[in-house]
């Protein structure tokens, strides 16, 4: 059983609102239309 909000490999990602490289808001659905998308999450410990 997975907890709420957990996305496993192969699951569809939720249509989340993120910031692009310029700090502007963008929806995932705007980016991945008609193409594949790889998300990388990095944790900064500095």
mmCIF entry with sequence, helices, sheets and N, C-alpha, C, O atoms, coordinates in Angstrom:
data_MODEL
# 
_entry.id   MODEL 
# 
_entity.id                         1 
_entity.type                       polymer 
_entity.pdbx_number_of_molecules   1 
# 
_entity_poly.entity_id                      1 
_entity_poly.type                           'polypeptide(L)' 
_entity_poly.nstd_linkage                   no 
_entity_poly.nstd_monomer                   no 
_entity_poly.pdbx_seq_one_letter_code       
;(UNK)(UNK)(UNK)(UNK)(UNK)(UNK)(UNK)(UNK)(UNK)(UNK)(UNK)(UNK)(UNK)(UNK)(UNK)(UNK)
(UNK)(UNK)(UNK)(UNK)(UNK)(UNK)(UNK)(UNK)(UNK)(UNK)(UNK)(UNK)(UNK)(UNK)(UNK)(UNK)
(UNK)(UNK)(UNK)(UNK)(UNK)(UNK)(UNK)(UNK)(UNK)(UNK)(UNK)(UNK)(UNK)(UNK)
;
_entity_poly.pdbx_seq_one_letter_code_can   XXXXXXXXXXXXXXXXXXXXXXXXXXXXXXXXXXXXXXXXXXXXXX 
_entity_poly.pdbx_strand_id                 A 
# 
loop_
_entity_poly_seq.entity_id 
_entity_poly_seq.num 
_entity_poly_seq.mon_id 
_entity_poly_seq.hetero 
1 1  UNK n 
1 2  UNK n 
1 3  UNK n 
1 4  UNK n 
1 5  UNK n 
1 6  UNK n 
1 7  UNK n 
1 8  UNK n 
1 9  UNK n 
1 10 UNK n 
1 11 UNK n 
1 12 UNK n 
1 13 UNK n 
1 14 UNK n 
1 15 UNK n 
1 16 UNK n 
1 17 UNK n 
1 18 UNK n 
1 19 UNK n 
1 20 UNK n 
1 21 UNK n 
1 22 UNK n 
1 23 UNK n 
1 24 UNK n 
1 25 UNK n 
1 26 UNK n 
1 27 UNK n 
1 28 UNK n 
1 29 UNK n 
1 30 UNK n 
1 31 UNK n 
1 32 UNK n 
1 33 UNK n 
1 34 UNK n 
1 35 UNK n 
1 36 UNK n 
1 37 UNK n 
1 38 UNK n 
1 39 UNK n 
1 40 UNK n 
1 41 UNK n 
1 42 UNK n 
1 43 UNK n 
1 44 UNK n 
1 45 UNK n 
1 46 UNK n 
# 
_struct_asym.id          A 
_struct_asym.entity_id   1 
# 
_struct_conf.conf_type_id            HELX_P 
_struct_conf.id                      HELX_P1 
_struct_conf.pdbx_PDB_helix_id       AA1 
_struct_conf.beg_label_comp_id       UNK 
_struct_conf.beg_label_asym_id       A 
_struct_conf.beg_label_seq_id        28 
_struct_conf.pdbx_beg_PDB_ins_code   ? 
_struct_conf.end_label_comp_id       UNK 
_struct_conf.end_label_asym_id       A 
_struct_conf.end_label_seq_id        32 
_struct_conf.pdbx_end_PDB_ins_code   ? 
_struct_conf.beg_auth_comp_id        UNK 
_struct_conf.beg_auth_asym_id        A 
_struct_conf.beg_auth_seq_id         28 
_struct_conf.end_auth_comp_id        UNK 
_struct_conf.end_auth_asym_id        A 
_struct_conf.end_auth_seq_id         32 
_struct_conf.pdbx_PDB_helix_class    1 
_struct_conf.details                 ? 
_struct_conf.pdbx_PDB_helix_length   5 
# 
_struct_conf_type.id          HELX_P 
_struct_conf_type.criteria    ? 
_struct_conf_type.reference   ? 
# 
_struct_sheet.id               AA1 
_struct_sheet.type             ? 
_struct_sheet.number_strands   2 
_struct_sheet.details          ? 
# 
_struct_sheet_order.sheet_id     AA1 
_struct_sheet_order.range_id_1   1 
_struct_sheet_order.range_id_2   2 
_struct_sheet_order.offset       ? 
_struct_sheet_order.sense        anti-parallel 
# 
loop_
_struct_sheet_range.sheet_id 
_struct_sheet_range.id 
_struct_sheet_range.beg_label_comp_id 
_struct_sheet_range.beg_label_asym_id 
_struct_sheet_range.beg_label_seq_id 
_struct_sheet_range.pdbx_beg_PDB_ins_code 
_struct_sheet_range.end_label_comp_id 
_struct_sheet_range.end_label_asym_id 
_struct_sheet_range.end_label_seq_id 
_struct_sheet_range.pdbx_end_PDB_ins_code 
_struct_sheet_range.beg_auth_comp_id 
_struct_sheet_range.beg_auth_asym_id 
_struct_sheet_range.beg_auth_seq_id 
_struct_sheet_range.end_auth_comp_id 
_struct_sheet_range.end_auth_asym_id 
_struct_sheet_range.end_auth_seq_id 
AA1 1 UNK A 17 ? UNK A 19 ? UNK A 17 UNK A 19 
AA1 2 UNK A 25 ? UNK A 27 ? UNK A 25 UNK A 27 
# 
loop_
_atom_site.group_PDB 
_atom_site.id 
_atom_site.type_symbol 
_atom_site.label_atom_id 
_atom_site.label_alt_id 
_atom_site.label_comp_id 
_atom_site.label_asym_id 
_atom_site.label_entity_id 
_atom_site.label_seq_id 
_atom_site.pdbx_PDB_ins_code 
_atom_site.Cartn_x 
_atom_site.Cartn_y 
_atom_site.Cartn_z 
_atom_site.occupancy 
_atom_site.B_iso_or_equiv 
_atom_site.pdbx_formal_charge 
_atom_site.auth_seq_id 
_atom_site.auth_comp_id 
_atom_site.auth_asym_id 
_atom_site.auth_atom_id 
_atom_site.pdbx_PDB_model_num 
ATOM 1   N N  . UNK A 1 1  ? 0.840  -1.189 0.000   1.00 0.00 ? 1  UNK A N  1 
ATOM 2   C CA . UNK A 1 1  ? 0.000  0.000  0.000   1.00 0.00 ? 1  UNK A CA 1 
ATOM 3   C C  . UNK A 1 1  ? 0.881  1.247  0.000   1.00 0.00 ? 1  UNK A C  1 
ATOM 4   O O  . UNK A 1 1  ? 1.822  1.353  0.786   1.00 0.00 ? 1  UNK A O  1 
ATOM 5   N N  . UNK A 1 2  ? 0.574  2.168  -0.868  1.00 0.00 ? 2  UNK A N  1 
ATOM 6   C CA . UNK A 1 2  ? 1.335  3.412  -0.954  1.00 0.00 ? 2  UNK A CA 1 
ATOM 7   C C  . UNK A 1 2  ? 0.612  4.520  -0.214  1.00 0.00 ? 2  UNK A C  1 
ATOM 8   O O  . UNK A 1 2  ? -0.617 4.554  -0.158  1.00 0.00 ? 2  UNK A O  1 
ATOM 9   N N  . UNK A 1 3  ? 1.398  5.427  0.354   1.00 0.00 ? 3  UNK A N  1 
ATOM 10  C CA . UNK A 1 3  ? 0.820  6.573  1.048   1.00 0.00 ? 3  UNK A CA 1 
ATOM 11  C C  . UNK A 1 3  ? 0.254  7.578  0.068   1.00 0.00 ? 3  UNK A C  1 
ATOM 12  O O  . UNK A 1 3  ? 0.560  7.537  -1.124  1.00 0.00 ? 3  UNK A O  1 
ATOM 13  N N  . UNK A 1 4  ? -0.558 8.466  0.562   1.00 0.00 ? 4  UNK A N  1 
ATOM 14  C CA . UNK A 1 4  ? -1.160 9.507  -0.273  1.00 0.00 ? 4  UNK A CA 1 
ATOM 15  C C  . UNK A 1 4  ? -0.070 10.406 -0.841  1.00 0.00 ? 4  UNK A C  1 
ATOM 16  O O  . UNK A 1 4  ? 0.824  10.840 -0.114  1.00 0.00 ? 4  UNK A O  1 
ATOM 17  N N  . UNK A 1 5  ? -0.142 10.685 -2.129  1.00 0.00 ? 5  UNK A N  1 
ATOM 18  C CA . UNK A 1 5  ? 0.816  11.573 -2.759  1.00 0.00 ? 5  UNK A CA 1 
ATOM 19  C C  . UNK A 1 5  ? 2.069  10.889 -3.273  1.00 0.00 ? 5  UNK A C  1 
ATOM 20  O O  . UNK A 1 5  ? 2.930  11.543 -3.861  1.00 0.00 ? 5  UNK A O  1 
ATOM 21  N N  . UNK A 1 6  ? 2.189  9.578  -3.059  1.00 0.00 ? 6  UNK A N  1 
ATOM 22  C CA . UNK A 1 6  ? 3.366  8.847  -3.526  1.00 0.00 ? 6  UNK A CA 1 
ATOM 23  C C  . UNK A 1 6  ? 3.124  8.392  -4.958  1.00 0.00 ? 6  UNK A C  1 
ATOM 24  O O  . UNK A 1 6  ? 2.086  7.800  -5.253  1.00 0.00 ? 6  UNK A O  1 
ATOM 25  N N  . UNK A 1 7  ? 4.073  8.663  -5.850  1.00 0.00 ? 7  UNK A N  1 
ATOM 26  C CA . UNK A 1 7  ? 3.987  8.248  -7.242  1.00 0.00 ? 7  UNK A CA 1 
ATOM 27  C C  . UNK A 1 7  ? 5.061  7.195  -7.463  1.00 0.00 ? 7  UNK A C  1 
ATOM 28  O O  . UNK A 1 7  ? 6.239  7.439  -7.199  1.00 0.00 ? 7  UNK A O  1 
ATOM 29  N N  . UNK A 1 8  ? 4.659  6.032  -7.943  1.00 0.00 ? 8  UNK A N  1 
ATOM 30  C CA . UNK A 1 8  ? 5.595  4.938  -8.198  1.00 0.00 ? 8  UNK A CA 1 
ATOM 31  C C  . UNK A 1 8  ? 6.013  4.947  -9.665  1.00 0.00 ? 8  UNK A C  1 
ATOM 32  O O  . UNK A 1 8  ? 5.371  5.584  -10.500 1.00 0.00 ? 8  UNK A O  1 
ATOM 33  N N  . UNK A 1 9  ? 7.086  4.238  -9.965  1.00 0.00 ? 9  UNK A N  1 
ATOM 34  C CA . UNK A 1 9  ? 7.548  4.106  -11.346 1.00 0.00 ? 9  UNK A CA 1 
ATOM 35  C C  . UNK A 1 9  ? 6.417  3.546  -12.199 1.00 0.00 ? 9  UNK A C  1 
ATOM 36  O O  . UNK A 1 9  ? 5.783  2.562  -11.819 1.00 0.00 ? 9  UNK A O  1 
ATOM 37  N N  . UNK A 1 10 ? 6.165  4.156  -13.331 1.00 0.00 ? 10 UNK A N  1 
ATOM 38  C CA . UNK A 1 10 ? 5.109  3.718  -14.230 1.00 0.00 ? 10 UNK A CA 1 
ATOM 39  C C  . UNK A 1 10 ? 3.776  4.412  -14.011 1.00 0.00 ? 10 UNK A C  1 
ATOM 40  O O  . UNK A 1 10 ? 2.898  4.337  -14.871 1.00 0.00 ? 10 UNK A O  1 
ATOM 41  N N  . UNK A 1 11 ? 3.605  5.088  -12.876 1.00 0.00 ? 11 UNK A N  1 
ATOM 42  C CA . UNK A 1 11 ? 2.376  5.842  -12.614 1.00 0.00 ? 11 UNK A CA 1 
ATOM 43  C C  . UNK A 1 11 ? 2.377  7.135  -13.422 1.00 0.00 ? 11 UNK A C  1 
ATOM 44  O O  . UNK A 1 11 ? 3.435  7.664  -13.764 1.00 0.00 ? 11 UNK A O  1 
ATOM 45  N N  . UNK A 1 12 ? 1.195  7.630  -13.720 1.00 0.00 ? 12 UNK A N  1 
ATOM 46  C CA . UNK A 1 12 ? 1.085  8.949  -14.342 1.00 0.00 ? 12 UNK A CA 1 
ATOM 47  C C  . UNK A 1 12 ? 1.330  10.011 -13.280 1.00 0.00 ? 12 UNK A C  1 
ATOM 48  O O  . UNK A 1 12 ? 0.857  9.897  -12.149 1.00 0.00 ? 12 UNK A O  1 
ATOM 49  N N  . UNK A 1 13 ? 2.059  11.022 -13.651 1.00 0.00 ? 13 UNK A N  1 
ATOM 50  C CA . UNK A 1 13 ? 2.342  12.110 -12.712 1.00 0.00 ? 13 UNK A CA 1 
ATOM 51  C C  . UNK A 1 13 ? 1.125  13.018 -12.595 1.00 0.00 ? 13 UNK A C  1 
ATOM 52  O O  . UNK A 1 13 ? 0.403  13.206 -13.575 1.00 0.00 ? 13 UNK A O  1 
ATOM 53  N N  . UNK A 1 14 ? 0.886  13.577 -11.428 1.00 0.00 ? 14 UNK A N  1 
ATOM 54  C CA . UNK A 1 14 ? -0.203 14.547 -11.290 1.00 0.00 ? 14 UNK A CA 1 
ATOM 55  C C  . UNK A 1 14 ? 0.147  15.827 -12.049 1.00 0.00 ? 14 UNK A C  1 
ATOM 56  O O  . UNK A 1 14 ? 1.322  16.119 -12.271 1.00 0.00 ? 14 UNK A O  1 
ATOM 57  N N  . UNK A 1 15 ? -0.862 16.581 -12.441 1.00 0.00 ? 15 UNK A N  1 
ATOM 58  C CA . UNK A 1 15 ? -0.625 17.834 -13.160 1.00 0.00 ? 15 UNK A CA 1 
ATOM 59  C C  . UNK A 1 15 ? -0.277 18.918 -12.147 1.00 0.00 ? 15 UNK A C  1 
ATOM 60  O O  . UNK A 1 15 ? -1.133 19.705 -11.742 1.00 0.00 ? 15 UNK A O  1 
ATOM 61  N N  . UNK A 1 16 ? 0.967  18.945 -11.754 1.00 0.00 ? 16 UNK A N  1 
ATOM 62  C CA . UNK A 1 16 ? 1.427  19.856 -10.706 1.00 0.00 ? 16 UNK A CA 1 
ATOM 63  C C  . UNK A 1 16 ? 1.895  21.183 -11.295 1.00 0.00 ? 16 UNK A C  1 
ATOM 64  O O  . UNK A 1 16 ? 2.234  21.266 -12.476 1.00 0.00 ? 16 UNK A O  1 
ATOM 65  N N  . UNK A 1 17 ? 1.907  22.203 -10.469 1.00 0.00 ? 17 UNK A N  1 
ATOM 66  C CA . UNK A 1 17 ? 2.442  23.509 -10.835 1.00 0.00 ? 17 UNK A CA 1 
ATOM 67  C C  . UNK A 1 17 ? 3.858  23.592 -10.278 1.00 0.00 ? 17 UNK A C  1 
ATOM 68  O O  . UNK A 1 17 ? 4.077  23.385 -9.084  1.00 0.00 ? 17 UNK A O  1 
ATOM 69  N N  . UNK A 1 18 ? 4.821  23.897 -11.152 1.00 0.00 ? 18 UNK A N  1 
ATOM 70  C CA . UNK A 1 18 ? 6.228  23.999 -10.776 1.00 0.00 ? 18 UNK A CA 1 
ATOM 71  C C  . UNK A 1 18 ? 6.776  25.337 -11.233 1.00 0.00 ? 18 UNK A C  1 
ATOM 72  O O  . UNK A 1 18 ? 6.070  26.117 -11.871 1.00 0.00 ? 18 UNK A O  1 
ATOM 73  N N  . UNK A 1 19 ? 8.027  25.603 -10.910 1.00 0.00 ? 19 UNK A N  1 
ATOM 74  C CA . UNK A 1 19 ? 8.715  26.794 -11.417 1.00 0.00 ? 19 UNK A CA 1 
ATOM 75  C C  . UNK A 1 19 ? 9.714  26.363 -12.477 1.00 0.00 ? 19 UNK A C  1 
ATOM 76  O O  . UNK A 1 19 ? 10.396 25.350 -12.322 1.00 0.00 ? 19 UNK A O  1 
ATOM 77  N N  . UNK A 1 20 ? 9.799  27.139 -13.562 1.00 0.00 ? 20 UNK A N  1 
ATOM 78  C CA . UNK A 1 20 ? 10.804 26.856 -14.578 1.00 0.00 ? 20 UNK A CA 1 
ATOM 79  C C  . UNK A 1 20 ? 12.144 27.453 -14.140 1.00 0.00 ? 20 UNK A C  1 
ATOM 80  O O  . UNK A 1 20 ? 12.252 27.977 -13.031 1.00 0.00 ? 20 UNK A O  1 
ATOM 81  N N  . UNK A 1 21 ? 13.135 27.380 -14.976 1.00 0.00 ? 21 UNK A N  1 
ATOM 82  C CA . UNK A 1 21 ? 14.464 27.880 -14.645 1.00 0.00 ? 21 UNK A CA 1 
ATOM 83  C C  . UNK A 1 21 ? 14.527 29.377 -14.396 1.00 0.00 ? 21 UNK A C  1 
ATOM 84  O O  . UNK A 1 21 ? 15.491 29.867 -13.808 1.00 0.00 ? 21 UNK A O  1 
ATOM 85  N N  . UNK A 1 22 ? 13.504 30.113 -14.839 1.00 0.00 ? 22 UNK A N  1 
ATOM 86  C CA . UNK A 1 22 ? 13.442 31.561 -14.628 1.00 0.00 ? 22 UNK A CA 1 
ATOM 87  C C  . UNK A 1 22 ? 12.560 31.937 -13.446 1.00 0.00 ? 22 UNK A C  1 
ATOM 88  O O  . UNK A 1 22 ? 12.310 33.117 -13.202 1.00 0.00 ? 22 UNK A O  1 
ATOM 89  N N  . UNK A 1 23 ? 12.081 30.914 -12.700 1.00 0.00 ? 23 UNK A N  1 
ATOM 90  C CA . UNK A 1 23 ? 11.235 31.173 -11.542 1.00 0.00 ? 23 UNK A CA 1 
ATOM 91  C C  . UNK A 1 23 ? 9.775  31.433 -11.873 1.00 0.00 ? 23 UNK A C  1 
ATOM 92  O O  . UNK A 1 23 ? 9.002  31.823 -10.998 1.00 0.00 ? 23 UNK A O  1 
ATOM 93  N N  . UNK A 1 24 ? 9.389  31.220 -13.133 1.00 0.00 ? 24 UNK A N  1 
ATOM 94  C CA . UNK A 1 24 ? 8.007  31.443 -13.551 1.00 0.00 ? 24 UNK A CA 1 
ATOM 95  C C  . UNK A 1 24 ? 7.198  30.159 -13.373 1.00 0.00 ? 24 UNK A C  1 
ATOM 96  O O  . UNK A 1 24 ? 7.726  29.071 -13.603 1.00 0.00 ? 24 UNK A O  1 
ATOM 97  N N  . UNK A 1 25 ? 5.922  30.259 -12.965 1.00 0.00 ? 25 UNK A N  1 
ATOM 98  C CA . UNK A 1 25 ? 5.103  29.064 -12.790 1.00 0.00 ? 25 UNK A CA 1 
ATOM 99  C C  . UNK A 1 25 ? 4.769  28.409 -14.128 1.00 0.00 ? 25 UNK A C  1 
ATOM 100 O O  . UNK A 1 25 ? 4.510  29.091 -15.119 1.00 0.00 ? 25 UNK A O  1 
ATOM 101 N N  . UNK A 1 26 ? 4.778  27.094 -14.140 1.00 0.00 ? 26 UNK A N  1 
ATOM 102 C CA . UNK A 1 26 ? 4.425  26.327 -15.336 1.00 0.00 ? 26 UNK A CA 1 
ATOM 103 C C  . UNK A 1 26 ? 3.793  25.005 -14.894 1.00 0.00 ? 26 UNK A C  1 
ATOM 104 O O  . UNK A 1 26 ? 4.236  24.396 -13.920 1.00 0.00 ? 26 UNK A O  1 
ATOM 105 N N  . UNK A 1 27 ? 2.761  24.567 -15.610 1.00 0.00 ? 27 UNK A N  1 
ATOM 106 C CA . UNK A 1 27 ? 2.112  23.283 -15.314 1.00 0.00 ? 27 UNK A CA 1 
ATOM 107 C C  . UNK A 1 27 ? 2.843  22.165 -16.054 1.00 0.00 ? 27 UNK A C  1 
ATOM 108 O O  . UNK A 1 27 ? 3.318  22.359 -17.173 1.00 0.00 ? 27 UNK A O  1 
ATOM 109 N N  . UNK A 1 28 ? 2.928  21.006 -15.427 1.00 0.00 ? 28 UNK A N  1 
ATOM 110 C CA . UNK A 1 28 ? 3.560  19.863 -16.082 1.00 0.00 ? 28 UNK A CA 1 
ATOM 111 C C  . UNK A 1 28 ? 2.879  19.536 -17.403 1.00 0.00 ? 28 UNK A C  1 
ATOM 112 O O  . UNK A 1 28 ? 3.551  19.187 -18.373 1.00 0.00 ? 28 UNK A O  1 
ATOM 113 N N  . UNK A 1 29 ? 1.553  19.645 -17.453 1.00 0.00 ? 29 UNK A N  1 
ATOM 114 C CA . UNK A 1 29 ? 0.821  19.309 -18.677 1.00 0.00 ? 29 UNK A CA 1 
ATOM 115 C C  . UNK A 1 29 ? 1.222  20.208 -19.846 1.00 0.00 ? 29 UNK A C  1 
ATOM 116 O O  . UNK A 1 29 ? 1.119  19.787 -20.998 1.00 0.00 ? 29 UNK A O  1 
ATOM 117 N N  . UNK A 1 30 ? 1.674  21.430 -19.580 1.00 0.00 ? 30 UNK A N  1 
ATOM 118 C CA . UNK A 1 30 ? 2.128  22.325 -20.644 1.00 0.00 ? 30 UNK A CA 1 
ATOM 119 C C  . UNK A 1 30 ? 3.457  21.847 -21.217 1.00 0.00 ? 30 UNK A C  1 
ATOM 120 O O  . UNK A 1 30 ? 3.739  22.055 -22.397 1.00 0.00 ? 30 UNK A O  1 
ATOM 121 N N  . UNK A 1 31 ? 4.270  21.212 -20.388 1.00 0.00 ? 31 UNK A N  1 
ATOM 122 C CA . UNK A 1 31 ? 5.594  20.764 -20.814 1.00 0.00 ? 31 UNK A CA 1 
ATOM 123 C C  . UNK A 1 31 ? 5.519  19.437 -21.557 1.00 0.00 ? 31 UNK A C  1 
ATOM 124 O O  . UNK A 1 31 ? 6.175  19.272 -22.586 1.00 0.00 ? 31 UNK A O  1 
ATOM 125 N N  . UNK A 1 32 ? 4.728  18.483 -21.054 1.00 0.00 ? 32 UNK A N  1 
ATOM 126 C CA . UNK A 1 32 ? 4.783  17.130 -21.586 1.00 0.00 ? 32 UNK A CA 1 
ATOM 127 C C  . UNK A 1 32 ? 3.814  16.861 -22.733 1.00 0.00 ? 32 UNK A C  1 
ATOM 128 O O  . UNK A 1 32 ? 3.727  15.713 -23.169 1.00 0.00 ? 32 UNK A O  1 
ATOM 129 N N  . UNK A 1 33 ? 3.094  17.831 -23.239 1.00 0.00 ? 33 UNK A N  1 
ATOM 130 C CA . UNK A 1 33 ? 2.151  17.600 -24.335 1.00 0.00 ? 33 UNK A CA 1 
ATOM 131 C C  . UNK A 1 33 ? 2.877  17.074 -25.561 1.00 0.00 ? 33 UNK A C  1 
ATOM 132 O O  . UNK A 1 33 ? 3.725  17.759 -26.133 1.00 0.00 ? 33 UNK A O  1 
ATOM 133 N N  . UNK A 1 34 ? 2.539  15.849 -25.964 1.00 0.00 ? 34 UNK A N  1 
ATOM 134 C CA . UNK A 1 34 ? 3.089  15.257 -27.178 1.00 0.00 ? 34 UNK A CA 1 
ATOM 135 C C  . UNK A 1 34 ? 4.521  14.781 -27.072 1.00 0.00 ? 34 UNK A C  1 
ATOM 136 O O  . UNK A 1 34 ? 5.128  14.454 -28.092 1.00 0.00 ? 34 UNK A O  1 
ATOM 137 N N  . UNK A 1 35 ? 5.074  14.732 -25.893 1.00 0.00 ? 35 UNK A N  1 
ATOM 138 C CA . UNK A 1 35 ? 6.461  14.293 -25.741 1.00 0.00 ? 35 UNK A CA 1 
ATOM 139 C C  . UNK A 1 35 ? 6.637  13.592 -24.403 1.00 0.00 ? 35 UNK A C  1 
ATOM 140 O O  . UNK A 1 35 ? 5.705  13.545 -23.600 1.00 0.00 ? 35 UNK A O  1 
ATOM 141 N N  . UNK A 1 36 ? 7.796  13.062 -24.161 1.00 0.00 ? 36 UNK A N  1 
ATOM 142 C CA . UNK A 1 36 ? 8.105  12.436 -22.879 1.00 0.00 ? 36 UNK A CA 1 
ATOM 143 C C  . UNK A 1 36 ? 8.811  13.448 -21.995 1.00 0.00 ? 36 UNK A C  1 
ATOM 144 O O  . UNK A 1 36 ? 9.421  14.402 -22.478 1.00 0.00 ? 36 UNK A O  1 
ATOM 145 N N  . UNK A 1 37 ? 8.719  13.225 -20.702 1.00 0.00 ? 37 UNK A N  1 
ATOM 146 C CA . UNK A 1 37 ? 9.284  14.171 -19.750 1.00 0.00 ? 37 UNK A CA 1 
ATOM 147 C C  . UNK A 1 37 ? 10.001 13.418 -18.649 1.00 0.00 ? 37 UNK A C  1 
ATOM 148 O O  . UNK A 1 37 ? 9.466  12.449 -18.110 1.00 0.00 ? 37 UNK A O  1 
ATOM 149 N N  . UNK A 1 38 ? 11.196 13.846 -18.311 1.00 0.00 ? 38 UNK A N  1 
ATOM 150 C CA . UNK A 1 38 ? 11.948 13.277 -17.195 1.00 0.00 ? 38 UNK A CA 1 
ATOM 151 C C  . UNK A 1 38 ? 12.105 14.368 -16.146 1.00 0.00 ? 38 UNK A C  1 
ATOM 152 O O  . UNK A 1 38 ? 12.615 15.450 -16.437 1.00 0.00 ? 38 UNK A O  1 
ATOM 153 N N  . UNK A 1 39 ? 11.668 14.083 -14.932 1.00 0.00 ? 39 UNK A N  1 
ATOM 154 C CA . UNK A 1 39 ? 11.811 15.025 -13.827 1.00 0.00 ? 39 UNK A CA 1 
ATOM 155 C C  . UNK A 1 39 ? 12.941 14.569 -12.929 1.00 0.00 ? 39 UNK A C  1 
ATOM 156 O O  . UNK A 1 39 ? 13.048 13.386 -12.603 1.00 0.00 ? 39 UNK A O  1 
ATOM 157 N N  . UNK A 1 40 ? 13.776 15.496 -12.535 1.00 0.00 ? 40 UNK A N  1 
ATOM 158 C CA . UNK A 1 40 ? 14.869 15.202 -11.613 1.00 0.00 ? 40 UNK A CA 1 
ATOM 159 C C  . UNK A 1 40 ? 14.681 16.095 -10.398 1.00 0.00 ? 40 UNK A C  1 
ATOM 160 O O  . UNK A 1 40 ? 14.601 17.318 -10.520 1.00 0.00 ? 40 UNK A O  1 
ATOM 161 N N  . UNK A 1 41 ? 14.609 15.480 -9.231  1.00 0.00 ? 41 UNK A N  1 
ATOM 162 C CA . UNK A 1 41 ? 14.466 16.219 -7.983  1.00 0.00 ? 41 UNK A CA 1 
ATOM 163 C C  . UNK A 1 41 ? 15.797 16.161 -7.253  1.00 0.00 ? 41 UNK A C  1 
ATOM 164 O O  . UNK A 1 41 ? 16.318 15.078 -6.985  1.00 0.00 ? 41 UNK A O  1 
ATOM 165 N N  . UNK A 1 42 ? 16.342 17.320 -6.934  1.00 0.00 ? 42 UNK A N  1 
ATOM 166 C CA . UNK A 1 42 ? 17.624 17.393 -6.238  1.00 0.00 ? 42 UNK A CA 1 
ATOM 167 C C  . UNK A 1 42 ? 17.423 18.104 -4.912  1.00 0.00 ? 42 UNK A C  1 
ATOM 168 O O  . UNK A 1 42 ? 16.658 19.064 -4.813  1.00 0.00 ? 42 UNK A O  1 
ATOM 169 N N  . UNK A 1 43 ? 18.105 17.630 -3.922  1.00 0.00 ? 43 UNK A N  1 
ATOM 170 C CA . UNK A 1 43 ? 18.016 18.229 -2.595  1.00 0.00 ? 43 UNK A CA 1 
ATOM 171 C C  . UNK A 1 43 ? 19.315 18.972 -2.322  1.00 0.00 ? 43 UNK A C  1 
ATOM 172 O O  . UNK A 1 43 ? 20.393 18.378 -2.345  1.00 0.00 ? 43 UNK A O  1 
ATOM 173 N N  . UNK A 1 44 ? 19.211 20.248 -2.069  1.00 0.00 ? 44 UNK A N  1 
ATOM 174 C CA . UNK A 1 44 ? 20.395 21.070 -1.813  1.00 0.00 ? 44 UNK A CA 1 
ATOM 175 C C  . UNK A 1 44 ? 20.646 21.114 -0.315  1.00 0.00 ? 44 UNK A C  1 
ATOM 176 O O  . UNK A 1 44 ? 19.764 21.497 0.454   1.00 0.00 ? 44 UNK A O  1 
ATOM 177 N N  . UNK A 1 45 ? 21.822 20.732 0.094   1.00 0.00 ? 45 UNK A N  1 
ATOM 178 C CA . UNK A 1 45 ? 22.149 20.681 1.519   1.00 0.00 ? 45 UNK A CA 1 
ATOM 179 C C  . UNK A 1 45 ? 23.202 21.714 1.882   1.00 0.00 ? 45 UNK A C  1 
ATOM 180 O O  . UNK A 1 45 ? 24.068 21.439 2.712   1.00 0.00 ? 45 UNK A O  1 
ATOM 181 N N  . UNK A 1 46 ? 23.149 22.877 1.289   1.00 0.00 ? 46 UNK A N  1 
ATOM 182 C CA . UNK A 1 46 ? 24.184 23.854 1.520   1.00 0.00 ? 46 UNK A CA 1 
ATOM 183 C C  . UNK A 1 46 ? 23.714 24.965 2.316   1.00 0.00 ? 46 UNK A C  1 
ATOM 184 O O  . UNK A 1 46 ? 24.479 25.886 2.602   1.00 0.00 ? 46 UNK A O  1 
# 
